């Protein structure tokens, strides 16, 4: 089953944030943002930090 992060990207647009802002605010790595952008799986730790 494919993972979709479309709602996350929509939320960033609504809040006028960039991916780099999310990276800084959630304290996640650039690598994690890259994986999210490509629709790849990330750890639950990364998802927890975003939440």
Secondary structure, 3 states (H helix, E strand, C coil): CCCCCHHHHHHHHHCCCCHHHHHHHHCCCHHHHHHHHCCCCCCHHHHHHHC
